[in-house]
Amino acid sequence: MKNNKHLIHAEHEVHINWRLTNAHGNPALCCSSCTTPKGKRRGQPMYIDWLKAAHIEELQQLGVEERH
C-alpha cells in the first residue's frame, strides 16, 4: 500500500512546512505531532505528502498553520 502513511496521520493536526521543499519548490504537508524516527531527518516533523499550488491555497483558506 503506497498511501499507507496518510492513514496513520488521519486524526493528527497538520502544517505546511516551507523548510522542506521538492525540486519544484512545493512545500511538504507534515504531521504536527509525529516525528521522523530515523535517518537524517530524525526528530523533525514527519512528511506526509508534497503540496501543489491549488492545494496550498485551499489549506491557507482553511487556516492550516504554515512554518517557515
Order of alpha helices (4+ residues) and beta strands (2+ residues): alpha-beta-beta-beta-alpha-beta
